[in-house]
Amino acid sequence: MPPPLNRGLLVLVLVLGSVGAALEFMAQTNSATDLLNVLLVVVDDLRPSLGCYGDKLVKSPNIDQLASRSLLFQNAFAQQAVCAPSRVSFLTGRRPDTTRLYDFNSYWRVHAGNFSTIPQYFKENGYVTMSVGKVFHPGISSNHSDDFPYSWSFPPYHPSSEKYENTKTCKGQDGKLHANLLCPVDVEDVPEGTLPDKQSTEQAIQLLGKMKTSGSPFFLAVGYHKPHIPFRYPKEFQKLYPLENISLAPDPEVPDGLPPVAYNPWMDIRQREDVQSLNISVPYGPIPVDFQRRIRQSYFASVSYVDAQIGHLLSALDALQLASSTIVVFTSDHGWALGEHGEWAKYSNFDVTTRVPLMFYVPGRTAALPEAGEKLFPYLDPFDSISEPMVPGRQTTDLVELLSLFPTLAGLAGLQVPPRCPIPSFHVGLCREGKNLLKHFRSHQLEEGPYVPANPRESVAYSQYPRPADFPQWNSDKPSLKDIKVMGYSIRTIDYRYTVWVSFSPDEFLANFSDIHAGELYFVDSDPLQDHNMYNYSHSEEFPLPFTP
């Protein structure tokens, strides 16, 4: 059975209808501690197209500023490149094969096991836990409640304007409103005169203010919608990226050696009115070159828009004098292809869709504690000219997985780190499958000694993606569980990415590694974009397969 609900708190919320009342209640029941607070920022569909990751085009000054005071992981990977499975995976610390969620249509507590989540664990250890925006994926995969009441101290907040995201609010060249992919808007003209991410920022800042007053340790997760499609953002951000400055993807063609099962036909983009009008052939396209540039322009503009929202949020953390007592974690659920390999979405095992930004600011550990009156995160306007982005304070190139969020956050906050999961672990409520990354936070000044990098060939990250067939079809991107026939298991090391596509039984949740449908092998040093599949050249004693299921 799920853990018992704090019924006193729930009654208080329901009767008084007040978050403030709930926080007051929590302040009375939780004595003041020296526990560090946690601010977890999750951005939807964000690849590491940021200044702090070396992108010279994208303007992301506020995220770069956070990186300058953080430990940044250059090679962090999601476990499945689609929203609901990835979020359930890293929020429970379990792989998709354990949560048994590969689509959007089941709730892991019923379908796979009553697994604890990161916010649930913090809640059970005396924290007030709060969710703003898209943290869990809404719908069945989070029990239509964002996993409330188990994960959160009171019902999660969703911005009222998010219901307009996929409606006809985009003004086309004909002057009419459409449901387009590209949707720069005048904010004052859209329904409610606002956008979801602006509302989420405002709500999160209000909650920070209440928590400052309450004195209770808190875990606040803020999920931003952009740059998820449609690219609906304030149109002024488009000015940051003149079309003449936008290049195409360096490898915009479908690679000759790409197995058909590995390709995703980006069907969700094809459903948008402006894309439909292009009459693009299925499944491979291509999209006209001028429209490719416009997609990339709007993606980058959406990133800068989100950067501004995060800047306001971190500036408020400063103003409330919470920066010296709050861990800030910044990441994404997965990446997004912007024309690489001829693809325009996530839904694959390539680096461009599985690699994510990941950084941790830990007061006094990754950066010195602020002096009285000092601001660590002053708001930086993306429209101000900035010659060079700020570099990360510290960084590591070791390969890590988003699964590691659970044990790492627990350890950084001073909580007991949950144990590693046994095999199998379907009936174990509290354990984690990800590695603890605390060793990366060591410094010469700390008693435990300096961090010694791992043997790079022992550093690996796993990802997977399901397909309904060996060739691209209408549901290749997002197959329902019952339709999954093939699973692509991928291992990324410092040297290569290796993927095998094998038969999969959705009834038994079992992969048959003796029935290989296709394979991929890319060498990172010589082929960083993963365009040259060497799998068919690897079946020899001189060149053995590196994958062991």
N, C-alpha and C positions, 0 to 999 in steps of 0.2 A: 504494500500500500504506500501511496505518497506520504511524505513526512507531514506531521500535524501542522495545521495552520495556526498562526497567532490569532486566535479568534477575537481577542479583545481589540486588536488593531483593526481587523476587518470590520467589526461592528462599528467601531469609531468612524472609519472611513465611510461606511454605508449610511450611517445615521446622520453624520454631520456633513458628509459630502465634501470634506476639506482635507487637502493634502497637508495644509498647515497644522490642522488638528492631529493628523497622524504623526507628523514629525514631533509635535509637542509630546505626544504619548510615548514615542520612541525615546525622546530625550529623558523622560522620567524613568523609563525602564532600563536604559543603558547608561551605566556610569561612565564618566569621562575616562578615556584611555589614551595611551600614546600610540594607538594604531594609526597607520597611515591610511588616508582616504585613497580612493581609486576613481579616476575619470577615464573611462574606456571610450574612445572615439572610433567608430566603425564607418567607413565610407563604402558605398555600394559601387562595385565594378571599377575600382580604381587600380590601375596598373602603376608601376613606379615611375610614371611620367611626372617627375617633380624635380625642382632644382637641386635638392639635396641628394638625389640619385643620379645627378649628372646630366639631366635634360636641360639644354641651354635655351630652349624655346619657351617652355612652360613657366609661367610666373606664379610661384607658390611661396611668397615670402613668409607667411605665417607658419606654414608647415615646416619650411626650412629653418625658421627661428626655433621652433620646437626641436628639430633635429640637432641644432647646434648645442642644445643642452641635454641631449639624449644619447643613449646607446642605440645605434641604428644597425639593423641587420640587412646586409646587402642581398642575401640569398634566402629569403623566407618564402615558403610555398604553401598554398592551400591544398586541401586533400581532395576536393572536387570543385571544378570550376562552374558552379551554379549556386544560386543564392541559398535556398533552404538547406540543402545537404551540407554546404560548407559551414553555415552558421551553427547548425545543430552540432556539427562535428567539433568545431573549436570551442563552442560554449559548454559542451559536455566533456571535452577532452577525449573523445572516442572517434575512431575511424568510421567512414560510411559503412563498411562491412559489419561494424558492430551496431551502429544506430539503425542499420537497414533502411536508411533513407537515401534514395538516389533520385527521388522526384519531389513532389510537393504534397503528397497525398496520404501521409500517415504521421502519427504522433508517437515518438519513440518510447514514451513511458508505457504505452499500451502495446506497441508493435514489436519492440525489441527488449526493453528493460527499463526499470524505474531508475534511470541514471541521474545522478546529481549534476547540477550545472554550476558554472562559476558563480553567478550571483546568488544562487541558492546556498552555496557553501559559505559565502561571505555573510549572507543573512543569518545563517545558523550560528555564525560566530560573532553576532552582535552588531552587524552593520545594518544601516538603513539602505536598502537596495532600490534603485529607481531606473526606469527605462523611458527614454525619450526617442521618438522616431522609429526607424527601422533597425531593430537590434536582432531579435528573432524575426524570421520571415513570417508575416501574418498568414493566417489560414489554418488548415488542418495540421500542418507540420509543427505548430506551436499551440495546438488545441484551441484555436480561435481566441486565445487569451494572452498570447505572448508568454505562455507558461506561467501566468499568474494563477494561483497565489504562491506557487512553490518557489519561483525565482525572485519575486518582487514584493516589496513591503506594501505597496498599494498599486492599483491598476496602472499599467503603462500608458504613457501619453502618445497619442498619434495626432499630428496636425490636421486640422479640419479641412485644409485646402488640398490634401493629397488625393481626395476623391476626384479631382479635376485633372489629374496627371495625364490620363489617356483619353481625354475628351477633346472636343473640337474647340481648342483655345488658341490655336496657332494661326496667325494671319498669313494667308498665302499671297502670292503675287496678284491673284485675282481680287484681292481685298476681302475675301470671305474667310471664315474660320474653318480650320481643318484639324484632323488628328494626325499630325505630321511627326516625322522623326526629328527634323530640325525645327526648333521652336523657340527662338529668341523672342522675348516678350517685353512689353511695357508693363511693369509690375502693377501700376495703378489701374490698368485696363483688364487684368485677369480677375476671375471670380474671387471675391473677398479681398481683393487688392493686396494679396500677399502670395508667397510661395511656401511649400512645406518646409524646406530647410531653414528659411527665415523664422518660421513659427517654432521649429524645434530649438533653434538657438535661443530664442526669447524664453521659451519654457525652461530650458536647461539653466540659463542664467538665473531665472527666478528660483529654481530649486537650490542652486548653489547658495543664494542669499539666505534661504530658509535654513539650510544646513549649517551655515555659519552661525546663525542664531541658536540653533538647537544644541550644537556642541557634540552631537553624536557622530561616530565614524560613519562614512557613507561610501557606497559604491554606486556611481552614476554612469550609466551607459547611454551614449548619444549616437544614434544611427542616422547618417545623412543619406539622402536619396540620390543626389547627383554624384558622379556623372552617369548614372543608369539612364537608359533610354526611357522616354523620349528626352531629347536634349532641350529641356524647357528651363530657361534661365534668363535673368535680366539681360536685355539686349546690349547694354553698354559693355558687358564683358567681351562681346564679340570684337570690339575695337582693339583689344589687346593682341589680336591675332589676324592681321591683314592677310587676305587670301594669297597675296603674292609671296608671303613668308612661309606658307604652308607647303611642305613637300609631301610626296606620296610615301607610303611605306617602302622601306628599302627592298622588300621582296614581295611585290604585289601580285605575283602570279602563283597559281597552285603548283607546288613542286611536282616534277615529273614522277618522282619515286614515292609520292604520298599514297598510302593505301586508301582506297575509297572509304573504308570504314572509319578512318581517322578524320575525315573532313566533316565540318558542320556547315549546313547550307543557310545559316542565319535567317530562318523562317520568320522570326519575330520582327526583324527589320522590314522584311518584305510586306508585312501587313500594314505598314504606315502609308498614309495616302500619298505623300510626296514620293516615296519609293515605288509604290504601285504604278504611278504615272510614268515611270521610267521603262516599264515593260522589260525587266531584266530576266534573262533566261534562268531556269532552274536546272540543276542545283548550283552551278559554278559561276554564273554571272558572265562577265564582270560588271561592276558598277562603273558608269562613265567617269572619266578622270576628274572632271570639274566637280562632280558630286562627291567623289572620294575626298577631295580637298575640303569641301564644305563639312563633311562628317567630321574630319579630323579637327577642323577649326572649332566646331561646336563642342566636341569632346574636351578640347583644351580650355575653351571658355568656361565650360561647366566645372572643370577642375579649379580654375581661378575663383569662380563664384563660391565654391565650397571652401576654398582656402580663406576667403574673406569671412565666411561664417565661423570657421574655426578660430580665426584671429579674434573675432569678437568674444567668443567663448573663453579663450585663454586669457584675454585681457581682463575679463570679469573675474576669473580665478585669481589673477594678480590683485585686482582692486579690492577683493574681499580678503586678501592676505591669507589665501589658502594654498598658494604655490609652494610654501615651505612644508606643507603637511600632506600633499596630494601627489600620488603617482599618476602620471599621465601616460596612457598607452594609445598609440595611433596605428591603425591597420585598415585593411580592406578584406572583403570576403573572397575576392579573386580578382584577376586582371581582366583585360578586354582587348581583343584584336582590332586593330585599326587598319585593316587591309593586308596585314602580314599573312602570307600563304593564301591570299585571296579570300580571307575570312573577316567577318565583321560582327563579332560577338565573343562570348566566352565558349563554353561547351566543348573544350578539347583538353588535351594533356600537354600542349606546348607551353614553354616558359612564359610566353606572352599572355597566357590566360591563367596560369597557376602561380606565377611569381607575384608577390604582393609587397607593398611597403610595410615595414614593421619597425617601430621605435618605442623605447621606454624612457621617459623622464622620471628619475627617482631622486627626490630632494636629498642633497648632501652626498649623493653617490655618483650620479652621472653629471651633476653640476653642483657647485657650491650653494649653500643655503643663501637666499637673498638677504642683503643688509636691510636694516629698517628703512622703509620708504623706497627700496629698490624694486624696479619692475623687471621681471624675467621675461615677460611676454607682452610687451607693449604692442598695440595693434599696428600692423604694417599695411598700408594701402597698396594693393596690387597695381594700381595705376601710377604710383610714384616710380620714377626711373630708378632701377637698382642695377648697378654695374655687374656684380657677381653675387650669386646666391650664397648664403651662409653655409659653411661646410658642417657636417655632423661633428658633434663634440667627440664622440667615440664611435667606432664602427667595427664590425667583424664581417668577414666573408664566409664564415662557416655556414653550411647549409642547415636550415632549421625549418620546422613545420609549425603551422598555426595551432596544431594540437598542443604545443608547448605553452600556450597562454595560461591554461589552468594551473599547472604546478608552479610556473614562474611567478604569476601574479600572487598566488597564495604565499610563496616564500618571500617575495619582496615586501608584502604587507605584514610579515611577521606571524602568519598563521602556519599551522602544521601542514606540510606538503602532503597531499593525498598519495597513497601508495601506488606503485605501478600495478596495472591490472594483470590478473592471472589469465591463462588461456584455457577455456573460454571465460568470458566475464559477463555473460548476459544476466546473471542473477546477483551481480555485485553492484550495489548502489553507488558507492563512493570509491572510485579509483580513476586512474588516468593512463592513457596510452602514449602520451607525448613525453618527451624528455624534459627534465628540469633545466632551464637555461641560466640558473643563478651563477654558475661558474663564470659566465661571460661578464658579470658585473664586478668581478674582483679587480682591485687596483693595488698598486705598491703600498698605498697607505693603509690598507685593511689588514687585519690580523690573519685572515685566511691566505694571504699571499697573492701574488699576481696571477692573472689568468694565463694559462698555457694553451695555445691553440691546439685543437684536436688534430689527429692525423687526418689530413684532408680526404683520404680514401676510406675513412670510417664515418665520414659525414655524409648522410644521405637524406633524401626527402621523397616520400611516396605520394602519388596522386592516382586517381582513377576516374574513368568516365564510361557510362553505359551507352549502348546503341541498340536500336531495334532490328538492325539488319546490317549486312556487309556493305551496302551501298547507300548513299545519301537518299533520304526520303523525307516526307512532310514532317515526321515526328523524330527525326534523328537528333535534333538539338535537345529536346526535353521529353524523352520517352517515359510513359507511365511504367510503374513497376511490372505490371503484367505483360508489357510489350518488350521488356529487355531480353535480348537474345545473346548479346555479346558484351563483354566488359573489357575495357582497356586498362590494364594495370601498368603503371609507369614508375620507374625509379630514376631519380635525378641524383647524380654524384657530381663531384667537382670536374670530372672528366667527360661525362656523357649523360644523355637521356636515352633510356631504353624502355620501350613499351611493347607489351604483347597483348594482342586482342584475342580473347579466348571465349569459348562457349560459357554461357551463364544461365543457371536455372533460377527464375524469379520465385518459384514455389519453394525451393529448398535453400535459396540464397547461397548457392554454391557455384564456384567457378571450376571449370574443367581445364586444367593447364596442359593436359595431354591433347586437347583439341584446339590448336592454335590457328586462328583465321588469318592473321597478318601480324607483322612486326615492324618496329621502327628502331633505328639506332642512329643517334646523332652525336658527333664528337664536338664538344663545346669550344675547345681552343680553335680548331680549324673551321668550325661551322656554327658560330654563336647564334645565328638566326634559325638554325635547325631546318635547313632547306634540302640537305643531301642525305637521304636515307641510305645507310650502309648495311641495313639488316641482311639483305640478300648476299652480301659479301662476307658475312660473319660465320657461316656454317663450315668451319674447318678446324682441325686440331690446332693449327697455328693461330687461329683467331676465335677462341671459344666464346660462346654466349655468356654475357656477364650476369644475366638475371637468374636468380634462384627463388622460385615462389615459396 
